[in-house]
Amino acid sequence: MGYPKLDTPEEEVKRWLNHIALICVSEEFQSLKRELESLYVRSNMDNVRIVAFQDALYAFLAQEDEDYRIYQYLSC
């Protein structure tokens, strides 16, 4: 995310934690996580729930980063 670095490290961490928490409770995130868990169970992966959570969160954060880059590009 392209947030300016004006906050103290503690404020920045709190903002990130709040942002991640909002992602994790969203229905879209929960749906993706369940879908990944289902796929990973069928693939006999280890630590299905943890890996699905990590992958879903990464996907959401990567998408936001991509959306931000596109917004920055189009704003120029």
One Martini backbone bead per residue (centre of mass of N, CA, C, O) as a GRO file, in nm:
protein
   76
    1MET     BB    1   0.100   0.033   0.017
    2GLY     BB    2   0.091   0.403  -0.031
    3TYR     BB    3   0.187   0.512   0.238
    4PRO     BB    4   0.291   0.747   0.418
    5LYS     BB    5   0.584   0.816   0.645
    6LEU     BB    6   0.451   0.998   0.906
    7ASP     BB    7   0.432   0.787   1.105
    8THR     BB    8   0.473   0.604   1.347
    9PRO     BB    9   0.544   0.282   1.385
   10GLU     BB   10   0.297   0.221   1.566
   11GLU     BB   11   0.080   0.348   1.381
   12GLU     BB   12   0.143   0.176   1.134
   13VAL     BB   13   0.084  -0.097   1.261
   14LYS     BB   14  -0.209  -0.039   1.339
   15ARG     BB   15  -0.308   0.012   1.053
   16TRP     BB   16  -0.235  -0.266   0.938
   17LEU     BB   17  -0.399  -0.437   1.137
   18ASN     BB   18  -0.672  -0.316   1.065
   19HIS     BB   19  -0.667  -0.387   0.766
   20ILE     BB   20  -0.633  -0.695   0.799
   21ALA     BB   21  -0.882  -0.744   0.971
   22LEU     BB   22  -1.088  -0.648   0.757
   23ILE     BB   23  -1.018  -0.862   0.554
   24CYS     BB   24  -1.062  -1.127   0.736
   25VAL     BB   25  -1.386  -1.054   0.781
   26SER     BB   26  -1.452  -1.084   0.504
   27GLU     BB   27  -1.635  -1.260   0.278
   28GLU     BB   28  -1.426  -1.280   0.050
   29PHE     BB   29  -1.201  -1.403   0.217
   30GLN     BB   30  -1.352  -1.648   0.333
   31SER     BB   31  -1.418  -1.773   0.060
   32LEU     BB   32  -1.131  -1.811  -0.043
   33LYS     BB   33  -1.028  -1.981   0.191
   34ARG     BB   34  -1.226  -2.217   0.153
   35GLU     BB   35  -1.144  -2.284  -0.136
   36LEU     BB   36  -0.848  -2.346  -0.074
   37GLU     BB   37  -0.893  -2.567   0.132
   38SER     BB   38  -1.031  -2.760  -0.062
   39LEU     BB   39  -0.797  -2.787  -0.262
   40TYR     BB   40  -0.576  -2.876  -0.052
   41VAL     BB   41  -0.711  -3.133   0.045
   42ARG     BB   42  -0.714  -3.271  -0.241
   43SER     BB   43  -0.379  -3.235  -0.239
   44ASN     BB   44  -0.249  -3.318   0.038
   45MET     BB   45  -0.179  -3.095   0.223
   46ASP     BB   46  -0.018  -2.921   0.452
   47ASN     BB   47  -0.154  -2.693   0.646
   48VAL     BB   48  -0.421  -2.587   0.513
   49ARG     BB   49  -0.527  -2.346   0.684
   50ILE     BB   50  -0.270  -2.175   0.681
   51VAL     BB   51  -0.214  -2.161   0.376
   52ALA     BB   52  -0.487  -2.042   0.296
   53PHE     BB   53  -0.463  -1.787   0.459
   54GLN     BB   54  -0.202  -1.678   0.335
   55ASP     BB   55  -0.294  -1.678   0.037
   56ALA     BB   56  -0.538  -1.494   0.070
   57LEU     BB   57  -0.393  -1.251   0.187
   58TYR     BB   58  -0.193  -1.211  -0.040
   59ALA     BB   59  -0.403  -1.165  -0.262
   60PHE     BB   60  -0.527  -0.908  -0.141
   61LEU     BB   61  -0.266  -0.738  -0.118
   62ALA     BB   62  -0.182  -0.758  -0.416
   63GLN     BB   63  -0.436  -0.630  -0.535
   64GLU     BB   64  -0.410  -0.359  -0.393
   65ASP     BB   65  -0.136  -0.288  -0.513
   66GLU     BB   66  -0.230  -0.296  -0.807
   67ASP     BB   67  -0.453  -0.085  -0.781
   68TYR     BB   68  -0.262   0.143  -0.693
   69ARG     BB   69  -0.083   0.148  -0.945
   70ILE     BB   70  -0.307   0.212  -1.143
   71TYR     BB   71  -0.398   0.474  -1.012
   72GLN     BB   72  -0.125   0.618  -1.042
   73TYR     BB   73  -0.107   0.597  -1.349
   74LEU     BB   74  -0.389   0.741  -1.412
   75SER     BB   75  -0.311   1.018  -1.251
   76CYS     BB   76  -0.080   1.130  -1.461
   0.00000   0.00000   0.00000
